[in-house]
Amino acid sequence: MSDLAALAALAALADRLAIQDVLCRYARGIDRCDEAVLRAVWWPGAIADYGSGAGDAGDWSGSVVVALAAMRRTQHFLGNMLIEIDGDRATAETYCRAYHEIDGDAGPEEMEVGGRYLDQLEKRGGEWRIAHRRYVLDWNRNTPSTAAWEGSLYGGLQRRGARVPDDPSYTGA
């Protein structure tokens, strides 16, 4: 492999890793209800369409943080990432499994969804962000919560996830 080809391969790898990082920061912003982190994954004027209509991604970020903060806890796990890069533009299909625990009429409930993010990303000034997102819902499951927070199995595990600014990833605790 020539030096030029090696440099091109390294640049493509760096772009792929930067795109993966943007997608992971999205999940962190959602689950920590950190609006600043969430807004930073979108380009100004980006479009978010989660299936109920397209809208401004920044506006969506503000409203979704309010909705998720009302839930007991959430966790978005990103899996398969198929990323296609073409210069300063890229597409990504990312599998997501999202857990939500809410207060239901009969007590805590668990909502779990499996879906995919279909993203168009752009690199501007050396930085990758999402320009357009469509969400595809593939499946869902809704049940009474079986979460156990006390007792011998989980009671001793006191470092627990929280929202901004109390999560251990912010406090260092």
C-alpha positions as CSV (number, residue, x, y, z in Angstrom):
1,M,0.0,0.0,0.0
2,S,1.4,3.4,-0.9
3,D,1.8,6.2,1.6
4,L,-1.1,8.1,-0.1
5,A,-3.4,5.1,0.1
6,A,-2.5,4.5,3.8
7,L,-3.3,8.1,4.6
8,A,-6.6,7.9,2.8
9,A,-7.4,4.7,4.7
10,L,-6.5,6.4,8.0
11,A,-8.7,9.4,7.2
12,A,-11.6,7.1,6.3
13,L,-11.2,5.3,9.6
14,A,-11.1,8.6,11.5
15,D,-14.3,9.7,9.8
16,R,-16.0,6.4,10.7
17,L,-15.0,6.7,14.4
18,A,-16.1,10.3,14.5
19,I,-19.5,9.3,13.2
20,Q,-19.8,6.5,15.7
21,D,-18.9,9.0,18.4
22,V,-21.7,11.4,17.3
23,L,-24.2,8.6,17.5
24,C,-23.0,7.5,21.0
25,R,-23.2,11.1,22.2
26,Y,-26.8,11.2,21.0
27,A,-27.6,8.2,23.3
28,R,-25.8,9.8,26.2
29,G,-27.7,13.1,25.8
30,I,-31.0,11.3,25.6
31,D,-30.4,9.1,28.7
32,R,-28.8,11.7,30.9
33,C,-31.4,14.3,29.7
34,D,-28.5,16.5,28.9
35,E,-30.0,18.9,26.4
36,A,-26.6,20.6,25.6
37,V,-25.1,17.2,24.6
38,L,-28.1,16.3,22.6
39,R,-28.3,19.5,20.7
40,A,-24.6,19.3,19.8
41,V,-25.1,16.1,17.7
42,W,-27.3,18.0,15.2
43,W,-26.3,20.6,12.6
44,P,-28.4,23.9,12.9
45,G,-31.5,23.3,10.8
46,A,-31.2,19.5,11.0
47,I,-34.4,17.6,10.6
48,A,-35.6,14.9,13.0
49,D,-38.5,12.6,12.0
50,Y,-39.3,9.9,14.6
51,G,-42.4,8.8,12.7
52,S,-45.0,11.4,13.7
53,G,-43.8,14.1,11.3
54,A,-40.5,15.9,10.5
55,G,-39.4,18.9,12.5
56,D,-36.4,20.9,13.6
57,A,-34.0,18.7,15.5
58,G,-33.1,21.4,18.0
59,D,-36.7,22.0,18.9
60,W,-37.3,18.2,19.1
61,S,-34.3,18.0,21.5
62,G,-35.8,20.4,24.0
63,S,-39.2,18.7,24.0
64,V,-37.8,15.1,24.2
65,V,-35.6,16.0,27.2
66,V,-38.7,17.3,29.1
67,A,-40.6,14.1,28.2
68,L,-37.8,11.7,29.2
69,A,-37.0,13.6,32.4
70,A,-40.5,12.7,33.5
71,M,-39.7,9.0,33.2
72,R,-38.0,7.0,36.0
73,R,-35.1,5.9,33.8
74,T,-34.1,5.2,30.2
75,Q,-31.3,3.5,28.4
76,H,-30.6,3.6,24.7
77,F,-28.3,0.9,23.5
78,L,-26.8,1.2,20.0
79,G,-25.8,-1.9,18.1
80,N,-25.1,-2.6,14.5
81,M,-23.9,0.5,12.6
82,L,-23.7,0.4,8.9
83,I,-21.9,3.6,7.8
84,E,-21.4,4.6,4.2
85,I,-19.1,7.6,3.7
86,D,-18.9,9.7,0.5
87,G,-16.5,12.6,1.0
88,D,-18.1,15.1,3.5
89,R,-21.4,13.3,3.5
90,A,-22.4,9.9,5.0
91,T,-25.4,7.8,5.7
92,A,-25.8,5.5,8.7
93,E,-28.3,2.8,9.7
94,T,-27.9,2.2,13.4
95,Y,-29.9,-0.4,15.4
96,C,-31.2,0.9,18.7
97,R,-32.8,-0.9,21.6
98,A,-34.4,1.5,24.1
99,Y,-35.6,0.8,27.6
100,H,-38.0,3.2,29.5
101,E,-39.4,2.8,33.0
102,I,-42.4,5.0,33.6
103,D,-45.0,5.5,36.3
104,G,-48.2,3.7,35.1
105,D,-51.7,3.6,36.5
106,A,-51.0,0.3,38.3
107,G,-47.4,1.0,39.3
108,P,-44.1,1.1,37.4
109,E,-44.2,-0.1,33.8
110,E,-41.4,-1.0,31.4
111,M,-41.5,0.0,27.7
112,E,-38.9,-1.4,25.4
113,V,-38.6,-0.6,21.7
114,G,-36.3,-1.9,19.0
115,G,-35.7,0.3,16.0
116,R,-33.2,1.9,13.7
117,Y,-31.9,5.4,13.1
118,L,-31.5,6.2,9.4
119,D,-29.2,9.2,9.4
120,Q,-27.7,11.6,6.9
121,L,-24.6,13.1,8.3
122,E,-22.4,16.0,7.1
123,K,-18.8,16.9,7.9
124,R,-18.4,20.7,8.2
125,G,-15.2,22.4,9.4
126,G,-13.8,18.9,10.1
127,E,-16.7,18.0,12.4
128,W,-19.4,15.3,11.8
129,R,-23.0,15.9,12.9
130,I,-26.4,14.6,11.9
131,A,-28.2,16.7,9.2
132,H,-31.4,14.5,8.9
133,R,-32.7,11.6,10.9
134,R,-35.6,9.2,10.3
135,Y,-36.5,6.6,13.0
136,V,-37.9,3.2,12.1
137,L,-39.9,1.3,14.8
138,D,-39.3,-2.4,14.4
139,W,-40.9,-3.8,17.6
140,N,-42.0,-2.9,21.1
141,R,-42.8,-4.6,24.4
142,N,-44.7,-3.1,27.3
143,T,-45.0,-4.9,30.7
144,P,-45.3,-4.2,34.4
145,S,-41.9,-3.4,35.8
146,T,-39.8,-6.2,37.3
147,A,-37.0,-3.9,38.4
148,A,-35.6,-4.7,41.9
149,W,-33.7,-1.9,43.6
150,E,-33.3,-3.3,47.2
151,G,-32.4,-6.7,48.7
152,S,-29.3,-8.8,48.6
153,L,-28.8,-8.9,44.9
154,Y,-29.1,-5.2,44.0
155,G,-29.3,-3.4,47.3
156,G,-25.5,-3.2,47.7
157,L,-25.0,-1.6,44.3
158,Q,-25.3,2.0,45.2
159,R,-23.7,3.7,42.2
160,R,-26.7,4.1,39.9
161,G,-27.5,6.0,36.8
162,A,-29.1,9.4,37.1
163,R,-29.8,12.5,35.0
164,V,-27.6,15.5,34.4
165,P,-25.8,16.7,36.6
166,D,-26.1,13.8,39.2
167,D,-24.9,10.9,37.0
168,P,-21.5,9.4,38.0
169,S,-20.3,10.2,34.5
170,Y,-20.5,13.9,35.5
171,T,-19.7,13.8,39.2
172,G,-16.8,11.3,39.1
173,A,-18.3,9.5,42.0
